[in-house]
Amino acid sequence: MQLTPREPTLIDHAVEAHVANEYRILAALKAADLAALDHKLALLPAALESPAEQ
């Protein structure tokens, strides 16, 4: 698969819009809440790799 010359620009714009939206959503959180969210999200990759406990 190969990108056309126009596609990287479309991808760049989509990523920029997505990141701006994330900033807008997260702006409502206090610093402590952002730190807690960051900590929980850092745990997610390991949790996804481990088999679920039953």
ModelCIF file with pLDDT and N, C-alpha, C, O atoms, coordinates in Angstrom:
data_MODEL
#
_entry.id   MODEL 
#
_entity.id                         1 
_entity.type                       polymer 
_entity.pdbx_number_of_molecules   1 
#
_entity_poly.entity_id                      1 
_entity_poly.type                           'polypeptide(L)' 
_entity_poly.nstd_linkage                   no 
_entity_poly.nstd_monomer                   no 
_entity_poly.pdbx_seq_one_letter_code       MQLTPREPTLIDHAVEAHVANEYRILAALKAADLAALDHKLALLPAALESPAEQ 
_entity_poly.pdbx_seq_one_letter_code_can   MQLTPREPTLIDHAVEAHVANEYRILAALKAADLAALDHKLALLPAALESPAEQ 
_entity_poly.pdbx_strand_id                 A 
#
loop_
_entity_poly_seq.entity_id 
_entity_poly_seq.num 
_entity_poly_seq.mon_id 
_entity_poly_seq.hetero 
1 1  MET n 
1 2  GLN n 
1 3  LEU n 
1 4  THR n 
1 5  PRO n 
1 6  ARG n 
1 7  GLU n 
1 8  PRO n 
1 9  THR n 
1 10 LEU n 
1 11 ILE n 
1 12 ASP n 
1 13 HIS n 
1 14 ALA n 
1 15 VAL n 
1 16 GLU n 
1 17 ALA n 
1 18 HIS n 
1 19 VAL n 
1 20 ALA n 
1 21 ASN n 
1 22 GLU n 
1 23 TYR n 
1 24 ARG n 
1 25 ILE n 
1 26 LEU n 
1 27 ALA n 
1 28 ALA n 
1 29 LEU n 
1 30 LYS n 
1 31 ALA n 
1 32 ALA n 
1 33 ASP n 
1 34 LEU n 
1 35 ALA n 
1 36 ALA n 
1 37 LEU n 
1 38 ASP n 
1 39 HIS n 
1 40 LYS n 
1 41 LEU n 
1 42 ALA n 
1 43 LEU n 
1 44 LEU n 
1 45 PRO n 
1 46 ALA n 
1 47 ALA n 
1 48 LEU n 
1 49 GLU n 
1 50 SER n 
1 51 PRO n 
1 52 ALA n 
1 53 GLU n 
1 54 GLN n 
#
_struct_asym.id          A 
_struct_asym.entity_id   1 
#
loop_
_ma_qa_metric.id 
_ma_qa_metric.mode 
_ma_qa_metric.name 
_ma_qa_metric.software_group_id 
_ma_qa_metric.type 
1 global pLDDT . pLDDT 
2 local  pLDDT . pLDDT 
#
_ma_qa_metric_global.metric_id      1 
_ma_qa_metric_global.metric_value   88.78 
_ma_qa_metric_global.model_id       1 
_ma_qa_metric_global.ordinal_id     1 
#
loop_
_ma_qa_metric_local.label_asym_id 
_ma_qa_metric_local.label_comp_id 
_ma_qa_metric_local.label_seq_id 
_ma_qa_metric_local.metric_id 
_ma_qa_metric_local.metric_value 
_ma_qa_metric_local.model_id 
_ma_qa_metric_local.ordinal_id 
A MET 1  2 73.00 1 1  
A GLN 2  2 79.00 1 2  
A LEU 3  2 75.00 1 3  
A THR 4  2 81.00 1 4  
A PRO 5  2 78.00 1 5  
A ARG 6  2 76.00 1 6  
A GLU 7  2 80.00 1 7  
A PRO 8  2 83.00 1 8  
A THR 9  2 87.00 1 9  
A LEU 10 2 88.00 1 10 
A ILE 11 2 89.00 1 11 
A ASP 12 2 91.00 1 12 
A HIS 13 2 92.00 1 13 
A ALA 14 2 93.00 1 14 
A VAL 15 2 95.00 1 15 
A GLU 16 2 96.00 1 16 
A ALA 17 2 97.00 1 17 
A HIS 18 2 97.00 1 18 
A VAL 19 2 97.00 1 19 
A ALA 20 2 98.00 1 20 
A ASN 21 2 97.00 1 21 
A GLU 22 2 95.00 1 22 
A TYR 23 2 95.00 1 23 
A ARG 24 2 96.00 1 24 
A ILE 25 2 94.00 1 25 
A LEU 26 2 95.00 1 26 
A ALA 27 2 96.00 1 27 
A ALA 28 2 94.00 1 28 
A LEU 29 2 96.00 1 29 
A LYS 30 2 97.00 1 30 
A ALA 31 2 96.00 1 31 
A ALA 32 2 97.00 1 32 
A ASP 33 2 97.00 1 33 
A LEU 34 2 96.00 1 34 
A ALA 35 2 97.00 1 35 
A ALA 36 2 97.00 1 36 
A LEU 37 2 96.00 1 37 
A ASP 38 2 96.00 1 38 
A HIS 39 2 96.00 1 39 
A LYS 40 2 95.00 1 40 
A LEU 41 2 94.00 1 41 
A ALA 42 2 94.00 1 42 
A LEU 43 2 93.00 1 43 
A LEU 44 2 92.00 1 44 
A PRO 45 2 92.00 1 45 
A ALA 46 2 89.00 1 46 
A ALA 47 2 87.00 1 47 
A LEU 48 2 88.00 1 48 
A GLU 49 2 87.00 1 49 
A SER 50 2 75.00 1 50 
A PRO 51 2 71.00 1 51 
A ALA 52 2 65.00 1 52 
A GLU 53 2 59.00 1 53 
A GLN 54 2 45.00 1 54 
#
loop_
_atom_site.group_PDB 
_atom_site.id 
_atom_site.type_symbol 
_atom_site.label_atom_id 
_atom_site.label_alt_id 
_atom_site.label_comp_id 
_atom_site.label_asym_id 
_atom_site.label_entity_id 
_atom_site.label_seq_id 
_atom_site.pdbx_PDB_ins_code 
_atom_site.Cartn_x 
_atom_site.Cartn_y 
_atom_site.Cartn_z 
_atom_site.occupancy 
_atom_site.B_iso_or_equiv 
_atom_site.pdbx_formal_charge 
_atom_site.auth_seq_id 
_atom_site.auth_comp_id 
_atom_site.auth_asym_id 
_atom_site.auth_atom_id 
_atom_site.pdbx_PDB_model_num 
ATOM 1   N N  . MET A 1 1  ? 0.841   -1.162  0.000  1.00 73.00 ? 1  MET A N  1 
ATOM 2   C CA . MET A 1 1  ? 0.000   0.000   0.000  1.00 73.00 ? 1  MET A CA 1 
ATOM 3   C C  . MET A 1 1  ? 0.894   1.235   0.000  1.00 73.00 ? 1  MET A C  1 
ATOM 4   O O  . MET A 1 1  ? 1.940   1.260   0.649  1.00 73.00 ? 1  MET A O  1 
ATOM 5   N N  . GLN A 1 2  ? 0.480   2.227   -0.714 1.00 79.00 ? 2  GLN A N  1 
ATOM 6   C CA . GLN A 1 2  ? 1.253   3.460   -0.809 1.00 79.00 ? 2  GLN A CA 1 
ATOM 7   C C  . GLN A 1 2  ? 0.313   4.653   -0.711 1.00 79.00 ? 2  GLN A C  1 
ATOM 8   O O  . GLN A 1 2  ? -0.779  4.651   -1.279 1.00 79.00 ? 2  GLN A O  1 
ATOM 9   N N  . LEU A 1 3  ? 0.751   5.661   0.014  1.00 75.00 ? 3  LEU A N  1 
ATOM 10  C CA . LEU A 1 3  ? -0.051  6.871   0.157  1.00 75.00 ? 3  LEU A CA 1 
ATOM 11  C C  . LEU A 1 3  ? 0.105   7.767   -1.063 1.00 75.00 ? 3  LEU A C  1 
ATOM 12  O O  . LEU A 1 3  ? 1.182   7.861   -1.651 1.00 75.00 ? 3  LEU A O  1 
ATOM 13  N N  . THR A 1 4  ? -0.978  8.414   -1.427 1.00 81.00 ? 4  THR A N  1 
ATOM 14  C CA . THR A 1 4  ? -0.894  9.406   -2.488 1.00 81.00 ? 4  THR A CA 1 
ATOM 15  C C  . THR A 1 4  ? -0.278  10.671  -1.888 1.00 81.00 ? 4  THR A C  1 
ATOM 16  O O  . THR A 1 4  ? -0.239  10.806  -0.665 1.00 81.00 ? 4  THR A O  1 
ATOM 17  N N  . PRO A 1 5  ? 0.195   11.583  -2.703 1.00 78.00 ? 5  PRO A N  1 
ATOM 18  C CA . PRO A 1 5  ? 0.797   12.811  -2.165 1.00 78.00 ? 5  PRO A CA 1 
ATOM 19  C C  . PRO A 1 5  ? -0.150  13.608  -1.262 1.00 78.00 ? 5  PRO A C  1 
ATOM 20  O O  . PRO A 1 5  ? 0.310   14.316  -0.367 1.00 78.00 ? 5  PRO A O  1 
ATOM 21  N N  . ARG A 1 6  ? -1.447  13.506  -1.480 1.00 76.00 ? 6  ARG A N  1 
ATOM 22  C CA . ARG A 1 6  ? -2.407  14.283  -0.702 1.00 76.00 ? 6  ARG A CA 1 
ATOM 23  C C  . ARG A 1 6  ? -2.689  13.643  0.659  1.00 76.00 ? 6  ARG A C  1 
ATOM 24  O O  . ARG A 1 6  ? -3.022  14.355  1.606  1.00 76.00 ? 6  ARG A O  1 
ATOM 25  N N  . GLU A 1 7  ? -2.566  12.328  0.780  1.00 80.00 ? 7  GLU A N  1 
ATOM 26  C CA . GLU A 1 7  ? -2.961  11.637  2.004  1.00 80.00 ? 7  GLU A CA 1 
ATOM 27  C C  . GLU A 1 7  ? -2.164  12.030  3.248  1.00 80.00 ? 7  GLU A C  1 
ATOM 28  O O  . GLU A 1 7  ? -2.770  12.162  4.311  1.00 80.00 ? 7  GLU A O  1 
ATOM 29  N N  . PRO A 1 8  ? -0.850  12.223  3.186  1.00 83.00 ? 8  PRO A N  1 
ATOM 30  C CA . PRO A 1 8  ? -0.156  12.652  4.415  1.00 83.00 ? 8  PRO A CA 1 
ATOM 31  C C  . PRO A 1 8  ? -0.702  13.965  4.969  1.00 83.00 ? 8  PRO A C  1 
ATOM 32  O O  . PRO A 1 8  ? -0.773  14.135  6.186  1.00 83.00 ? 8  PRO A O  1 
ATOM 33  N N  . THR A 1 9  ? -1.086  14.885  4.104  1.00 87.00 ? 9  THR A N  1 
ATOM 34  C CA . THR A 1 9  ? -1.657  16.148  4.559  1.00 87.00 ? 9  THR A CA 1 
ATOM 35  C C  . THR A 1 9  ? -2.997  15.904  5.237  1.00 87.00 ? 9  THR A C  1 
ATOM 36  O O  . THR A 1 9  ? -3.281  16.507  6.272  1.00 87.00 ? 9  THR A O  1 
ATOM 37  N N  . LEU A 1 10 ? -3.822  15.037  4.677  1.00 88.00 ? 10 LEU A N  1 
ATOM 38  C CA . LEU A 1 10 ? -5.113  14.706  5.291  1.00 88.00 ? 10 LEU A CA 1 
ATOM 39  C C  . LEU A 1 10 ? -4.909  14.051  6.649  1.00 88.00 ? 10 LEU A C  1 
ATOM 40  O O  . LEU A 1 10 ? -5.622  14.354  7.606  1.00 88.00 ? 10 LEU A O  1 
ATOM 41  N N  . ILE A 1 11 ? -3.939  13.159  6.730  1.00 89.00 ? 11 ILE A N  1 
ATOM 42  C CA . ILE A 1 11 ? -3.638  12.482  7.996  1.00 89.00 ? 11 ILE A CA 1 
ATOM 43  C C  . ILE A 1 11 ? -3.142  13.501  9.014  1.00 89.00 ? 11 ILE A C  1 
ATOM 44  O O  . ILE A 1 11 ? -3.568  13.473  10.168 1.00 89.00 ? 11 ILE A O  1 
ATOM 45  N N  . ASP A 1 12 ? -2.260  14.387  8.612  1.00 91.00 ? 12 ASP A N  1 
ATOM 46  C CA . ASP A 1 12 ? -1.748  15.423  9.518  1.00 91.00 ? 12 ASP A CA 1 
ATOM 47  C C  . ASP A 1 12 ? -2.881  16.272  10.070 1.00 91.00 ? 12 ASP A C  1 
ATOM 48  O O  . ASP A 1 12 ? -2.920  16.553  11.268 1.00 91.00 ? 12 ASP A O  1 
ATOM 49  N N  . HIS A 1 13 ? -3.799  16.680  9.211  1.00 92.00 ? 13 HIS A N  1 
ATOM 50  C CA . HIS A 1 13 ? -4.922  17.509  9.661  1.00 92.00 ? 13 HIS A CA 1 
ATOM 51  C C  . HIS A 1 13 ? -5.828  16.730  10.615 1.00 92.00 ? 13 HIS A C  1 
ATOM 52  O O  . HIS A 1 13 ? -6.312  17.286  11.601 1.00 92.00 ? 13 HIS A O  1 
ATOM 53  N N  . ALA A 1 14 ? -6.058  15.464  10.330 1.00 93.00 ? 14 ALA A N  1 
ATOM 54  C CA . ALA A 1 14 ? -6.907  14.648  11.198 1.00 93.00 ? 14 ALA A CA 1 
ATOM 55  C C  . ALA A 1 14 ? -6.263  14.474  12.573 1.00 93.00 ? 14 ALA A C  1 
ATOM 56  O O  . ALA A 1 14 ? -6.946  14.561  13.594 1.00 93.00 ? 14 ALA A O  1 
ATOM 57  N N  . VAL A 1 15 ? -4.965  14.230  12.603 1.00 95.00 ? 15 VAL A N  1 
ATOM 58  C CA . VAL A 1 15 ? -4.266  14.069  13.885 1.00 95.00 ? 15 VAL A CA 1 
ATOM 59  C C  . VAL A 1 15 ? -4.277  15.387  14.657 1.00 95.00 ? 15 VAL A C  1 
ATOM 60  O O  . VAL A 1 15 ? -4.519  15.387  15.864 1.00 95.00 ? 15 VAL A O  1 
ATOM 61  N N  . GLU A 1 16 ? -4.021  16.496  13.990 1.00 96.00 ? 16 GLU A N  1 
ATOM 62  C CA . GLU A 1 16 ? -4.048  17.805  14.649 1.00 96.00 ? 16 GLU A CA 1 
ATOM 63  C C  . GLU A 1 16 ? -5.426  18.082  15.256 1.00 96.00 ? 16 GLU A C  1 
ATOM 64  O O  . GLU A 1 16 ? -5.519  18.568  16.383 1.00 96.00 ? 16 GLU A O  1 
ATOM 65  N N  . ALA A 1 17 ? -6.482  17.779  14.523 1.00 97.00 ? 17 ALA A N  1 
ATOM 66  C CA . ALA A 1 17 ? -7.838  18.001  15.029 1.00 97.00 ? 17 ALA A CA 1 
ATOM 67  C C  . ALA A 1 17 ? -8.127  17.089  16.218 1.00 97.00 ? 17 ALA A C  1 
ATOM 68  O O  . ALA A 1 17 ? -8.759  17.507  17.188 1.00 97.00 ? 17 ALA A O  1 
ATOM 69  N N  . HIS A 1 18 ? -7.666  15.851  16.140 1.00 97.00 ? 18 HIS A N  1 
ATOM 70  C CA . HIS A 1 18 ? -7.869  14.901  17.234 1.00 97.00 ? 18 HIS A CA 1 
ATOM 71  C C  . HIS A 1 18 ? -7.152  15.356  18.503 1.00 97.00 ? 18 HIS A C  1 
ATOM 72  O O  . HIS A 1 18 ? -7.732  15.321  19.588 1.00 97.00 ? 18 HIS A O  1 
ATOM 73  N N  . VAL A 1 19 ? -5.911  15.775  18.377 1.00 97.00 ? 19 VAL A N  1 
ATOM 74  C CA . VAL A 1 19 ? -5.133  16.232  19.537 1.00 97.00 ? 19 VAL A CA 1 
ATOM 75  C C  . VAL A 1 19 ? -5.760  17.497  20.126 1.00 97.00 ? 19 VAL A C  1 
ATOM 76  O O  . VAL A 1 19 ? -5.840  17.636  21.347 1.00 97.00 ? 19 VAL A O  1 
ATOM 77  N N  . ALA A 1 20 ? -6.198  18.407  19.279 1.00 98.00 ? 20 ALA A N  1 
ATOM 78  C CA . ALA A 1 20 ? -6.854  19.627  19.771 1.00 98.00 ? 20 ALA A CA 1 
ATOM 79  C C  . ALA A 1 20 ? -8.119  19.274  20.544 1.00 98.00 ? 20 ALA A C  1 
ATOM 80  O O  . ALA A 1 20 ? -8.414  19.892  21.566 1.00 98.00 ? 20 ALA A O  1 
ATOM 81  N N  . ASN A 1 21 ? -8.862  18.288  20.065 1.00 97.00 ? 21 ASN A N  1 
ATOM 82  C CA . ASN A 1 21 ? -10.066 17.858  20.759 1.00 97.00 ? 21 ASN A CA 1 
ATOM 83  C C  . ASN A 1 21 ? -9.721  17.227  22.105 1.00 97.00 ? 21 ASN A C  1 
ATOM 84  O O  . ASN A 1 21 ? -10.420 17.464  23.091 1.00 97.00 ? 21 ASN A O  1 
ATOM 85  N N  . GLU A 1 22 ? -8.667  16.438  22.161 1.00 95.00 ? 22 GLU A N  1 
ATOM 86  C CA . GLU A 1 22 ? -8.234  15.859  23.436 1.00 95.00 ? 22 GLU A CA 1 
ATOM 87  C C  . GLU A 1 22 ? -7.881  16.959  24.439 1.00 95.00 ? 22 GLU A C  1 
ATOM 88  O O  . GLU A 1 22 ? -8.285  16.892  25.600 1.00 95.00 ? 22 GLU A O  1 
ATOM 89  N N  . TYR A 1 23 ? -7.138  17.960  24.001 1.00 95.00 ? 23 TYR A N  1 
ATOM 90  C CA . TYR A 1 23 ? -6.793  19.083  24.879 1.00 95.00 ? 23 TYR A CA 1 
ATOM 91  C C  . TYR A 1 23 ? -8.053  19.781  25.380 1.00 95.00 ? 23 TYR A C  1 
ATOM 92  O O  . TYR A 1 23 ? -8.144  20.137  26.555 1.00 95.00 ? 23 TYR A O  1 
ATOM 93  N N  . ARG A 1 24 ? -9.025  19.977  24.490 1.00 96.00 ? 24 ARG A N  1 
ATOM 94  C CA . ARG A 1 24 ? -10.271 20.636  24.871 1.00 96.00 ? 24 ARG A CA 1 
ATOM 95  C C  . ARG A 1 24 ? -11.007 19.829  25.936 1.00 96.00 ? 24 ARG A C  1 
ATOM 96  O O  . ARG A 1 24 ? -11.500 20.391  26.914 1.00 96.00 ? 24 ARG A O  1 
ATOM 97  N N  . ILE A 1 25 ? -11.081 18.526  25.751 1.00 94.00 ? 25 ILE A N  1 
ATOM 98  C CA . ILE A 1 25 ? -11.777 17.656  26.703 1.00 94.00 ? 25 ILE A CA 1 
ATOM 99  C C  . ILE A 1 25 ? -11.054 17.634  28.045 1.00 94.00 ? 25 ILE A C  1 
ATOM 100 O O  . ILE A 1 25 ? -11.686 17.748  29.095 1.00 94.00 ? 25 ILE A O  1 
ATOM 101 N N  . LEU A 1 26 ? -9.733  17.489  28.013 1.00 95.00 ? 26 LEU A N  1 
ATOM 102 C CA . LEU A 1 26 ? -8.956  17.345  29.240 1.00 95.00 ? 26 LEU A CA 1 
ATOM 103 C C  . LEU A 1 26 ? -8.773  18.672  29.980 1.00 95.00 ? 26 LEU A C  1 
ATOM 104 O O  . LEU A 1 26 ? -8.407  18.671  31.155 1.00 95.00 ? 26 LEU A O  1 
ATOM 105 N N  . ALA A 1 27 ? -9.018  19.781  29.324 1.00 96.00 ? 27 ALA A N  1 
ATOM 106 C CA . ALA A 1 27 ? -8.847  21.093  29.960 1.00 96.00 ? 27 ALA A CA 1 
ATOM 107 C C  . ALA A 1 27 ? -9.764  21.270  31.159 1.00 96.00 ? 27 ALA A C  1 
ATOM 108 O O  . ALA A 1 27 ? -9.478  22.075  32.045 1.00 96.00 ? 27 ALA A O  1 
ATOM 109 N N  . ALA A 1 28 ? -10.857 20.532  31.196 1.00 94.00 ? 28 ALA A N  1 
ATOM 110 C CA . ALA A 1 28 ? -11.803 20.650  32.307 1.00 94.00 ? 28 ALA A CA 1 
ATOM 111 C C  . ALA A 1 28 ? -11.301 19.965  33.574 1.00 94.00 ? 28 ALA A C  1 
ATOM 112 O O  . ALA A 1 28 ? -11.841 20.194  34.657 1.00 94.00 ? 28 ALA A O  1 
ATOM 113 N N  . LEU A 1 29 ? -10.286 19.136  33.451 1.00 96.00 ? 29 LEU A N  1 
ATOM 114 C CA . LEU A 1 29 ? -9.786  18.393  34.610 1.00 96.00 ? 29 LEU A CA 1 
ATOM 115 C C  . LEU A 1 29 ? -8.752  19.200  35.382 1.00 96.00 ? 29 LEU A C  1 
ATOM 116 O O  . LEU A 1 29 ? -7.969  19.954  34.805 1.00 96.00 ? 29 LEU A O  1 
ATOM 117 N N  . LYS A 1 30 ? -8.768  19.027  36.693 1.00 97.00 ? 30 LYS A N  1 
ATOM 118 C CA . LYS A 1 30 ? -7.760  19.646  37.554 1.00 97.00 ? 30 LYS A CA 1 
ATOM 119 C C  . LYS A 1 30 ? -6.456  18.880  37.415 1.00 97.00 ? 30 LYS A C  1 
ATOM 120 O O  . LYS A 1 30 ? -6.447  17.746  36.937 1.00 97.00 ? 30 LYS A O  1 
ATOM 121 N N  . ALA A 1 31 ? -5.353  19.494  37.831 1.00 96.00 ? 31 ALA A N  1 
ATOM 122 C CA . ALA A 1 31 ? -4.027  18.885  37.707 1.00 96.00 ? 31 ALA A CA 1 
ATOM 123 C C  . ALA A 1 31 ? -3.968  17.522  38.400 1.00 96.00 ? 31 ALA A C  1 
ATOM 124 O O  . ALA A 1 31 ? -3.389  16.579  37.859 1.00 96.00 ? 31 ALA A O  1 
ATOM 125 N N  . ALA A 1 32 ? -4.551  17.411  39.574 1.00 97.00 ? 32 ALA A N  1 
ATOM 126 C CA . ALA A 1 32 ? -4.530  16.136  40.301 1.00 97.00 ? 32 ALA A CA 1 
ATOM 127 C C  . ALA A 1 32 ? -5.305  15.059  39.546 1.00 97.00 ? 32 ALA A C  1 
ATOM 128 O O  . ALA A 1 32 ? -4.903  13.896  39.528 1.00 97.00 ? 32 ALA A O  1 
ATOM 129 N N  . ASP A 1 33 ? -6.409  15.449  38.929 1.00 97.00 ? 33 ASP A N  1 
ATOM 130 C CA . ASP A 1 33 ? -7.191  14.491  38.146 1.00 97.00 ? 33 ASP A CA 1 
ATOM 131 C C  . ASP A 1 33 ? -6.437  14.043  36.900 1.00 97.00 ? 33 ASP A C  1 
ATOM 132 O O  . ASP A 1 33 ? -6.487  12.872  36.524 1.00 97.00 ? 33 ASP A O  1 
ATOM 133 N N  . LEU A 1 34 ? -5.740  14.978  36.264 1.00 96.00 ? 34 LEU A N  1 
ATOM 134 C CA . LEU A 1 34 ? -4.922  14.622  35.102 1.00 96.00 ? 34 LEU A CA 1 
ATOM 135 C C  . LEU A 1 34 ? -3.799  13.668  35.493 1.00 96.00 ? 34 LEU A C  1 
ATOM 136 O O  . LEU A 1 34 ? -3.494  12.727  34.761 1.00 96.00 ? 34 LEU A O  1 
ATOM 137 N N  . ALA A 1 35 ? -3.187  13.914  36.647 1.00 97.00 ? 35 ALA A N  1 
ATOM 138 C CA . ALA A 1 35 ? -2.116  13.032  37.118 1.00 97.00 ? 35 ALA A CA 1 
ATOM 139 C C  . ALA A 1 35 ? -2.662  11.641  37.405 1.00 97.00 ? 35 ALA A C  1 
ATOM 140 O O  . ALA A 1 35 ? -2.018  10.644  37.078 1.00 97.00 ? 35 ALA A O  1 
ATOM 141 N N  . ALA A 1 36 ? -3.849  11.560  38.015 1.00 97.00 ? 36 ALA A N  1 
ATOM 142 C CA . ALA A 1 36 ? -4.458  10.261  38.296 1.00 97.00 ? 36 ALA A CA 1 
ATOM 143 C C  . ALA A 1 36 ? -4.804  9.537   36.996 1.00 97.00 ? 36 ALA A C  1 
ATOM 144 O O  . ALA A 1 36 ? -4.583  8.332   36.878 1.00 97.00 ? 36 ALA A O  1 
ATOM 145 N N  . LEU A 1 37 ? -5.340  10.264  36.029 1.00 96.00 ? 37 LEU A N  1 
ATOM 146 C CA . LEU A 1 37 ? -5.662  9.678   34.728 1.00 96.00 ? 37 LEU A CA 1 
ATOM 147 C C  . LEU A 1 37 ? -4.405  9.172   34.042 1.00 96.00 ? 37 LEU A C  1 
ATOM 148 O O  . LEU A 1 37 ? -4.396  8.073   33.488 1.00 96.00 ? 37 LEU A O  1 
ATOM 149 N N  . ASP A 1 38 ? -3.347  9.967   34.078 1.00 96.00 ? 38 ASP A N  1 
ATOM 150 C CA . ASP A 1 38 ? -2.072  9.573   33.481 1.00 96.00 ? 38 ASP A CA 1 
ATOM 151 C C  . ASP A 1 38 ? -1.559  8.282   34.109 1.00 96.00 ? 38 ASP A C  1 
ATOM 152 O O  . ASP A 1 38 ? -1.093  7.384   33.408 1.00 96.00 ? 38 ASP A O  1 
ATOM 153 N N  . HIS A 1 39 ? -1.647  8.197   35.420 1.00 96.00 ? 39 HIS A N  1 
ATOM 154 C CA . HIS A 1 39 ? -1.194  6.993   36.126 1.00 96.00 ? 39 HIS A CA 1 
ATOM 155 C C  . HIS A 1 39 ? -2.010  5.777   35.693 1.00 96.00 ? 39 HIS A C  1 
ATOM 156 O O  . HIS A 1 39 ? -1.444  4.727   35.390 1.00 96.00 ? 39 HIS A O  1 
ATOM 157 N N  . LYS A 1 40 ? -3.321  5.911   35.662 1.00 95.00 ? 40 LYS A N  1 
ATOM 158 C CA . LYS A 1 40 ? -4.185  4.788   35.269 1.00 95.00 ? 40 LYS A CA 1 
ATOM 159 C C  . LYS A 1 40 ? -3.943  4.374   33.828 1.00 95.00 ? 40 LYS A C  1 
ATOM 160 O O  . LYS A 1 40 ? -3.905  3.181   33.524 1.00 95.00 ? 40 LYS A O  1 
ATOM 161 N N  . LEU A 1 41 ? -3.779  5.340   32.938 1.00 94.00 ? 41 LEU A N  1 
ATOM 162 C CA . LEU A 1 41 ? -3.530  5.012   31.539 1.00 94.00 ? 41 LEU A CA 1 
ATOM 163 C C  . LEU A 1 41 ? -2.178  4.328   31.347 1.00 94.00 ? 41 LEU A C  1 
ATOM 164 O O  . LEU A 1 41 ? -2.014  3.517   30.436 1.00 94.00 ? 41 LEU A O  1 
ATOM 165 N N  . ALA A 1 42 ? -1.212  4.654   32.204 1.00 94.00 ? 42 ALA A N  1 
ATOM 166 C CA . ALA A 1 42 ? 0.093   3.999   32.127 1.00 94.00 ? 42 ALA A CA 1 
ATOM 167 C C  . ALA A 1 42 ? -0.012  2.519   32.496 1.00 94.00 ? 42 ALA A C  1 
ATOM 168 O O  . ALA A 1 42 ? 0.801   1.711   32.048 1.00 94.00 ? 42 ALA A O  1 
ATOM 169 N N  . LEU A 1 43 ? -0.992  2.163   33.299 1.00 93.00 ? 43 LEU A N  1 
ATOM 170 C CA . LEU A 1 43 ? -1.200  0.770   33.690 1.00 93.00 ? 43 LEU A CA 1 
ATOM 171 C C  . LEU A 1 43 ? -1.915  -0.041  32.617 1.00 93.00 ? 43 LEU A C  1 
ATOM 172 O O  . LEU A 1 43 ? -1.830  -1.269  32.608 1.00 93.00 ? 43 LEU A O  1 
ATOM 173 N N  . LEU A 1 44 ? -2.603  0.620   31.731 1.00 92.00 ? 44 LEU A N  1 
ATOM 174 C CA . LEU A 1 44 ? -3.434  -0.054  30.749 1.00 92.00 ? 44 LEU A CA 1 
ATOM 175 C C  . LEU A 1 44 ? -2.682  -1.025  29.833 1.00 92.00 ? 44 LEU A C  1 
ATOM 176 O O  . LEU A 1 44 ? -3.166  -2.141  29.640 1.00 92.00 ? 44 LEU A O  1 
ATOM 177 N N  . PRO A 1 45 ? -1.531  -0.671  29.260 1.00 92.00 ? 45 PRO A N  1 
ATOM 178 C CA . PRO A 1 45 ? -0.861  -1.631  28.371 1.00 92.00 ? 45 PRO A CA 1 
ATOM 179 C C  . PRO A 1 45 ? -0.551  -2.970  29.051 1.00 92.00 ? 45 PRO A C  1 
ATOM 180 O O  . PRO A 1 45 ? -0.751  -4.026  28.451 1.00 92.00 ? 45 PRO A O  1 
ATOM 181 N N  . ALA A 1 46 ? -0.074  -2.933  30.276 1.00 89.00 ? 46 ALA A N  1 
ATOM 182 C CA . ALA A 1 46 ? 0.227   -4.180  30.984 1.00 89.00 ? 46 ALA A CA 1 
ATOM 183 C C  . ALA A 1 46 ? -1.052  -4.968  31.244 1.00 89.00 ? 46 ALA A C  1 
ATOM 184 O O  . ALA A 1 46 ? -1.058  -6.195  31.142 1.00 89.00 ? 46 ALA A O  1 
ATOM 185 N N  . ALA A 1 47 ? -2.120  -4.277  31.574 1.00 87.00 ? 47 ALA A N  1 
ATOM 186 C CA . ALA A 1 47 ? -3.391  -4.955  31.830 1.00 87.00 ? 47 ALA A CA 1 
ATOM 187 C C  . ALA A 1 47 ? -3.918  -5.608  30.564 1.00 87.00 ? 47 ALA A C  1 
ATOM 188 O O  . ALA A 1 47 ? -4.515  -6.683  30.626 1.00 87.00 ? 47 ALA A O  1 
ATOM 189 N N  . LEU A 1 48 ? -3.708  -4.983  29.433 1.00 88.00 ? 48 LEU A N  1 
ATOM 190 C CA . LEU A 1 48 ? -4.178  -5.553  28.167 1.00 88.00 ? 48 LEU A CA 1 
ATOM 191 C C  . LEU A 1 48 ? -3.348  -6.757  27.744 1.00 88.00 ? 48 LEU A C  1 
ATOM 192 O O  . LEU A 1 48 ? -3.847  -7.642  27.049 1.00 88.00 ? 48 LEU A O  1 
ATOM 193 N N  . GLU A 1 49 ? -2.089  -6.796  28.156 1.00 87.00 ? 49 GLU A N  1 
ATOM 194 C CA . GLU A 1 49 ? -1.225  -7.917  27.807 1.00 87.00 ? 49 GLU A CA 1 
ATOM 195 C C  . GLU A 1 49 ? -1.410  -9.112  28.721 1.00 87.00 ? 49 GLU A C  1 
ATOM 196 O O  . GLU A 1 49 ? -1.102  -10.235 28.320 1.00 87.00 ? 49 GLU A O  1 
ATOM 197 N N  . SER A 1 50 ? -1.902  -8.911  29.934 1.00 75.00 ? 50 SER A N  1 
ATOM 198 C CA . SER A 1 50 ? -2.082  -9.986  30.906 1.00 75.00 ? 50 SER A CA 1 
ATOM 199 C C  . SER A 1 50 ? -3.429  -10.644 30.685 1.00 75.00 ? 50 SER A C  1 
ATOM 200 O O  . SER A 1 50 ? -4.412  -9.986  30.345 1.00 75.00 ? 50 SER A O  1 
ATOM 201 N N  . PRO A 1 51 ? -3.458  -11.968 30.886 1.00 71.00 ? 51 PRO A N  1 
ATOM 202 C CA . PRO A 1 51 ? -4.766  -12.628 30.797 1.00 71.00 ? 51 PRO A CA 1 
ATOM 203 C C  . PRO A 1 51 ? -5.672  -12.148 31.937 1.00 71.00 ? 51 PRO A C  1 
ATOM 204 O O  . PRO A 1 51 ? -5.209  -11.897 33.050 1.00 71.00 ? 51 PRO A O  1 
ATOM 205 N N  . ALA A 1 52 ? -6.929  -12.029 31.649 1.00 65.00 ? 52 ALA A N  1 
ATOM 206 C CA . ALA A 1 52 ? -7.892  -11.550 32.637 1.00 65.00 ? 52 ALA A CA 1 
ATOM 207 C C  . ALA A 1 52 ? -7.984  -12.547 33.788 1.00 65.00 ? 52 ALA A C  1 
ATOM 208 O O  . ALA A 1 52 ? -8.020  -13.761 33.584 1.00 65.00 ? 52 ALA A O  1 
ATOM 209 N N  . GLU A 1 53 ? -8.021  -11.998 35.005 1.00 59.00 ? 53 GLU A N  1 
ATOM 210 C CA . GLU A 1 53 ? -8.190  -12.858 36.181 1.00 59.00 ? 53 GLU A CA 1 
ATOM 211 C C  . GLU A 1 53 ? -9.648  -13.241 36.291 1.00 59.00 ? 53 GLU A C  1 
ATOM 212 O O  . GLU A 1 53 ? -10.541 -12.429 36.051 1.00 59.00 ? 53 GLU A O  1 
ATOM 213 N N  . GLN A 1 54 ? -9.877  -14.491 36.657 1.00 45.00 ? 54 GLN A N  1 
ATOM 214 C CA . GLN A 1 54 ? -11.251 -14.952 36.795 1.00 45.00 ? 54 GLN A CA 1 
ATOM 215 C C  . GLN A 1 54 ? -11.518 -15.403 38.178 1.00 45.00 ? 54 GLN A C  1 
ATOM 216 O O  . GLN A 1 54 ? -12.631 -15.828 38.484 1.00 45.00 ? 54 GLN A O  1 
#
